[in-house]
Amino acid sequence: MMKSIRYILMALVATVLTTGCIKDDLDDCDNVTIYFQYLADGDKDVLYQYMKKVDLYVFDEGGHIMGVGHYDEVDLKNFAAKPSFRLTPGRKYKVVAVGNAYERTEVVNLTSETEFNNIYLQHPAWGTQEKVDGHDHNYMGLKEFFVPGEEFTVYRDTVTLYSAHVNVEIEINGLPAPESVRAGENIPYQLMIEQSNAQTDFEGNINTDSEAKGTCYPNLIYDYERNCYRTDNLTLFRMDDHHGHVDEECCEHQLVLVDNTTGEELVRGNIYNYLKYYEDEIDITKQEATLPIAINFNSVGVDITLPDWVIVDGKPEWN
């Protein structure tokens, strides 16, 4: 019988796994070691630069959860400290690594589902009366493996994580500065992203079902140095599929700006059309993808275009 999974942060490499065991009692020996890596948009491991925490979920061959290990920034920066534990030899297993799961991340259907495309990451406020203001900078990785049955054998494998999010930077120019904000009063405008993707499954795919779309209410601040309203550390789930394709099923997002004083809708724009228009300047299929948007109010109306800090070769604004 398999003993309970133990998650032990090792200070040394494989030799310790054997020397720390009694040959007559191999049930006490760890026989699996998992490594994490993240390549971003290059070919070198830069995981610790982007992730402060990784949670490792271990499943049996049938998809039943067996245990969860939690590894913080200190663990991730220590090259030798990797998850090690014991699993019953001669069987198949699956592990899923989730990076940066903090207060804006919860895992649902973990114990009730055995299919990974029905286990989701989502914001804890999703489906409640509370507002979703964005997501964590999540990363995900999946690995299936077989633990050999030979004695004194330690199975080692690497889980490569991939980005499950897009960084979004929205600025709003041309509206008067809210002097009262400095006194602690609310921003007079509400930015919303309707039809935003609310769930990502354990295989790294966006849930494209209509009931898994929702409204995100990003926090706005007023930047007195740049003289504009802007989002602050806004992150959304991916807008492309698992193959790096952007289509309307994955990107139904609507950008909306409302005047809180009057209730008037000031702006509405289709983000998919925006991405298609600026496809030469914006690539949200990158691992470290950024979506920049500028909403500009002027004497003749309002337009939605790329911010000035994005290099553009004379392309006009999009509406």
C-alpha positions as CSV (number, residue, x, y, z in Angstrom):
1,M,0.0,0.0,0.0
2,M,1.1,3.5,-0.7
3,K,2.0,5.7,2.3
4,S,0.7,9.2,2.5
5,I,2.4,11.7,0.2
6,R,5.1,13.7,1.9
7,Y,6.3,17.0,0.6
8,I,9.9,17.6,1.7
9,L,12.1,20.4,0.6
10,M,15.4,18.8,-0.1
11,A,18.7,20.6,0.7
12,L,20.8,18.2,-1.3
13,V,20.5,16.2,-4.6
14,A,19.9,12.6,-5.4
15,T,22.6,11.1,-3.2
16,V,20.8,12.2,-0.1
17,L,17.7,10.4,-1.2
18,T,19.5,7.1,-1.0
19,T,21.8,7.7,1.9
20,G,18.9,9.0,3.9
21,C,17.0,5.6,3.5
22,I,17.4,2.3,5.2
23,K,17.7,-0.4,2.5
24,D,15.6,-2.8,4.5
25,D,12.7,-0.3,4.6
26,L,12.3,1.3,1.2
27,D,8.8,2.5,2.0
28,D,10.5,5.4,3.9
29,C,12.4,6.6,0.8
30,D,11.2,9.4,-1.5
31,N,11.2,8.1,-5.1
32,V,10.0,11.1,-7.0
33,T,11.6,14.5,-7.5
34,I,10.0,17.3,-9.5
35,Y,11.7,20.4,-10.8
36,F,10.0,23.6,-12.0
37,Q,11.0,25.8,-14.9
38,Y,9.7,28.8,-16.8
39,L,11.3,30.0,-20.0
40,A,9.1,33.1,-20.6
41,D,9.8,34.1,-24.2
42,G,13.4,32.8,-24.3
43,D,15.3,29.6,-23.8
44,K,16.6,30.1,-20.2
45,D,14.9,29.2,-17.0
46,V,13.7,32.5,-15.4
47,L,11.0,31.1,-13.1
48,Y,12.1,32.8,-9.9
49,Q,12.0,36.2,-11.6
50,Y,8.3,35.8,-12.3
51,M,7.0,33.5,-9.6
52,K,7.0,34.0,-5.9
53,K,5.0,30.9,-5.1
54,V,4.2,27.5,-6.8
55,D,1.6,25.0,-5.7
56,L,2.0,21.4,-6.9
57,Y,-1.1,19.2,-7.2
58,V,-0.5,15.5,-7.4
59,F,-3.1,13.1,-9.0
60,D,-3.3,9.4,-9.5
61,E,-3.8,7.9,-12.9
62,G,-7.6,8.3,-12.6
63,G,-7.4,12.0,-11.9
64,H,-8.1,11.8,-8.2
65,I,-6.3,14.4,-6.1
66,M,-3.7,12.9,-3.7
67,G,-2.0,15.9,-2.2
68,V,-0.8,19.5,-2.6
69,G,2.6,21.0,-1.9
70,H,3.3,24.7,-1.5
71,Y,6.7,26.3,-2.3
72,D,7.5,29.9,-1.6
73,E,10.0,32.3,-3.0
74,V,12.9,31.1,-0.8
75,D,12.2,27.5,-2.0
76,L,12.1,28.5,-5.7
77,K,15.4,30.5,-5.5
78,N,17.2,27.5,-3.9
79,F,18.2,25.4,-6.9
80,A,18.5,22.3,-4.8
81,A,15.2,22.6,-2.9
82,K,12.7,20.8,-5.1
83,P,9.5,18.8,-4.2
84,S,10.4,15.2,-3.3
85,F,7.9,12.6,-2.1
86,R,7.0,8.9,-2.3
87,L,4.5,7.4,-4.7
88,T,3.6,3.7,-5.2
89,P,6.0,2.4,-7.9
90,G,4.7,0.8,-11.1
91,R,1.9,3.4,-11.6
92,K,1.1,6.5,-13.6
93,Y,0.6,9.9,-12.1
94,K,-0.1,13.5,-13.0
95,V,1.1,16.7,-11.5
96,V,-0.2,20.2,-12.1
97,A,1.9,23.3,-11.0
98,V,0.2,26.6,-10.4
99,G,2.2,29.7,-10.0
100,N,1.3,32.8,-8.0
101,A,-2.0,31.7,-6.6
102,Y,-2.7,34.4,-4.1
103,E,-5.9,36.1,-2.9
104,R,-7.2,36.5,-6.5
105,T,-7.0,32.8,-7.2
106,E,-9.0,29.8,-6.1
107,V,-9.2,26.2,-7.5
108,V,-12.7,24.8,-8.0
109,N,-13.9,21.2,-8.6
110,L,-10.6,19.8,-7.3
111,T,-12.2,16.9,-5.4
112,S,-15.4,16.5,-7.4
113,E,-13.9,16.2,-10.9
114,T,-11.3,13.8,-12.3
115,E,-11.1,15.5,-15.8
116,F,-8.6,18.3,-15.8
117,N,-10.7,20.3,-18.2
118,N,-13.3,20.6,-15.5
119,I,-11.0,21.8,-12.7
120,Y,-10.6,25.5,-12.9
121,L,-8.7,28.5,-11.6
122,Q,-10.9,31.5,-11.0
123,H,-11.3,34.6,-8.9
124,P,-12.9,33.8,-5.5
125,A,-15.5,36.5,-6.1
126,W,-16.7,34.9,-9.4
127,G,-20.3,33.9,-9.1
128,T,-20.9,36.0,-6.0
129,Q,-22.2,39.5,-5.4
130,E,-18.6,40.8,-5.0
131,K,-16.8,42.5,-8.0
132,V,-13.9,40.8,-9.7
133,D,-11.1,43.4,-10.1
134,G,-8.6,41.2,-12.0
135,H,-6.6,38.1,-11.6
136,D,-3.2,37.1,-10.2
137,H,-0.2,36.7,-12.4
138,N,-0.9,33.0,-12.8
139,Y,1.2,30.3,-14.5
140,M,0.4,26.7,-15.1
141,G,2.2,23.5,-16.1
142,L,1.1,19.8,-16.4
143,K,3.2,16.6,-16.4
144,E,2.2,12.9,-16.7
145,F,4.7,10.3,-15.7
146,F,5.2,6.6,-14.7
147,V,7.1,5.8,-11.5
148,P,9.3,2.8,-12.2
149,G,9.3,-0.2,-9.9
150,E,13.0,-0.8,-9.6
151,E,14.6,-0.6,-6.2
152,F,16.8,2.5,-5.4
153,T,15.3,4.3,-8.4
154,V,14.4,8.0,-8.0
155,Y,12.2,9.3,-10.8
156,R,13.1,12.9,-11.7
157,D,11.1,15.1,-14.1
158,T,10.6,18.8,-14.9
159,V,7.3,20.7,-15.1
160,T,7.5,23.6,-17.5
161,L,5.1,26.3,-16.6
162,Y,3.3,28.6,-19.1
163,S,1.6,32.0,-18.6
164,A,-2.1,31.9,-17.9
165,H,-2.5,35.6,-17.9
166,V,-2.2,38.8,-19.9
167,N,-0.9,42.1,-18.4
168,V,-3.3,44.9,-19.4
169,E,-2.4,48.6,-19.2
170,I,-5.2,51.0,-19.9
171,E,-4.9,54.8,-19.7
172,I,-7.6,57.4,-20.1
173,N,-6.6,60.8,-21.3
174,G,-8.5,64.1,-21.6
175,L,-10.8,63.8,-18.6
176,P,-10.5,66.4,-15.7
177,A,-8.3,65.4,-12.8
178,P,-10.4,64.5,-9.7
179,E,-9.0,66.8,-7.0
180,S,-11.1,65.2,-4.3
181,V,-9.4,61.8,-4.9
182,R,-6.4,63.1,-2.9
183,A,-8.8,63.4,0.1
184,G,-9.8,59.8,-0.2
185,E,-13.0,60.1,-2.3
186,N,-13.8,57.7,-5.1
187,I,-12.7,57.9,-8.7
188,P,-15.7,59.4,-10.7
189,Y,-15.4,56.9,-13.5
190,Q,-15.9,53.1,-13.6
191,L,-13.9,51.0,-16.1
192,M,-15.4,47.7,-17.0
193,I,-14.3,44.7,-19.2
194,E,-17.4,42.8,-20.0
195,Q,-17.4,39.2,-21.4
196,S,-14.0,38.7,-19.7
197,N,-12.8,35.1,-19.4
198,A,-13.5,34.0,-15.9
199,Q,-11.9,30.5,-15.7
200,T,-8.8,28.6,-16.9
201,D,-8.8,24.9,-16.6
202,F,-6.0,22.6,-15.3
203,E,-4.9,21.9,-18.9
204,G,-4.3,25.6,-19.4
205,N,-7.3,26.3,-21.6
206,I,-9.8,29.1,-21.3
207,N,-13.3,28.0,-20.5
208,T,-15.2,29.5,-23.4
209,D,-18.7,28.6,-22.3
210,S,-21.0,31.6,-22.2
211,E,-21.7,31.1,-18.5
212,A,-17.9,31.3,-17.8
213,K,-17.8,34.9,-19.1
214,G,-18.1,37.8,-16.7
215,T,-17.5,41.5,-16.0
216,C,-14.2,42.6,-14.6
217,Y,-14.1,46.0,-12.7
218,P,-10.5,47.1,-12.7
219,N,-9.3,49.7,-10.2
220,L,-8.5,53.1,-11.6
221,I,-6.1,55.5,-10.2
222,Y,-5.3,59.1,-11.3
223,D,-1.6,59.6,-12.3
224,Y,-0.8,63.2,-11.6
225,E,2.6,62.9,-13.3
226,R,1.1,61.6,-16.6
227,N,-2.2,63.5,-16.2
228,C,-4.4,60.5,-16.9
229,Y,-6.5,57.9,-15.3
230,R,-4.9,54.4,-15.6
231,T,-5.3,50.8,-14.4
232,D,-2.9,49.7,-11.7
233,N,-1.5,46.1,-12.0
234,L,-4.4,44.8,-14.0
235,T,-4.1,41.1,-15.1
236,L,-6.7,39.1,-17.0
237,F,-6.8,35.5,-18.1
238,R,-5.5,34.7,-21.5
239,M,-7.2,35.8,-24.7
240,D,-5.7,33.1,-27.0
241,D,-6.2,29.4,-27.1
242,H,-3.8,26.7,-26.1
243,H,-2.2,26.8,-29.6
244,G,-1.5,30.5,-29.5
245,H,-4.4,31.6,-31.8
246,V,-6.6,34.6,-31.0
247,D,-10.2,34.2,-32.0
248,E,-13.5,35.7,-31.0
249,E,-14.4,32.6,-28.9
250,C,-11.5,33.3,-26.6
251,C,-11.7,37.1,-26.9
252,E,-15.2,38.4,-26.5
253,H,-14.1,41.2,-24.2
254,Q,-15.9,44.6,-24.4
255,L,-14.1,47.7,-23.0
256,V,-16.6,50.0,-21.3
257,L,-16.2,53.3,-19.4
258,V,-19.1,54.8,-17.4
259,D,-19.4,58.2,-15.7
260,N,-20.3,57.3,-12.1
261,T,-22.0,60.6,-11.5
262,T,-24.5,60.5,-14.4
263,G,-24.5,56.8,-15.2
264,E,-23.7,57.7,-18.8
265,E,-21.7,55.2,-20.9
266,L,-18.8,57.2,-22.3
267,V,-17.0,54.5,-24.2
268,R,-17.6,51.0,-25.6
269,G,-15.1,49.1,-27.7
270,N,-14.6,45.5,-28.9
271,I,-11.1,44.3,-27.8
272,Y,-10.9,41.5,-30.4
273,N,-11.4,44.1,-33.2
274,Y,-8.8,46.3,-31.5
275,L,-6.3,43.4,-31.4
276,K,-6.9,42.6,-35.1
277,Y,-6.4,46.2,-36.1
278,Y,-3.1,46.5,-34.2
279,E,-2.0,42.9,-34.8
280,D,1.4,44.1,-36.1
281,E,2.0,46.1,-32.9
282,I,0.4,43.9,-30.2
283,D,1.2,40.2,-29.7
284,I,-0.8,38.7,-26.8
285,T,0.3,35.2,-27.7
286,K,3.6,35.8,-26.0
287,Q,4.2,34.3,-22.6
288,E,4.8,37.7,-21.1
289,A,2.1,39.5,-23.1
290,T,1.0,43.1,-22.5
291,L,-2.2,44.6,-23.9
292,P,-1.8,48.4,-24.0
293,I,-4.9,50.6,-24.6
294,A,-5.3,54.4,-24.6
295,I,-8.8,56.0,-24.4
296,N,-8.4,59.6,-25.6
297,F,-11.0,62.3,-25.1
298,N,-10.6,65.4,-27.3
299,S,-12.6,68.3,-28.7
300,V,-14.1,66.2,-31.4
301,G,-15.0,63.1,-29.4
302,V,-13.2,60.0,-28.2
303,D,-10.9,57.4,-29.8
304,I,-9.3,54.2,-28.7
305,T,-5.7,53.8,-29.8
306,L,-2.3,52.6,-28.8
307,P,-0.6,54.7,-26.0
308,D,2.1,57.0,-26.9
309,W,4.8,54.8,-25.3
310,V,4.0,52.0,-27.8
311,I,6.1,52.4,-31.0
312,V,3.8,52.8,-34.0
313,D,4.8,53.5,-37.7
314,G,2.2,56.1,-38.5
315,K,-0.9,54.0,-38.0
316,P,-4.0,56.0,-37.2
317,E,-6.3,55.4,-34.2
318,W,-8.9,52.7,-34.1
319,N,-12.5,53.2,-33.1
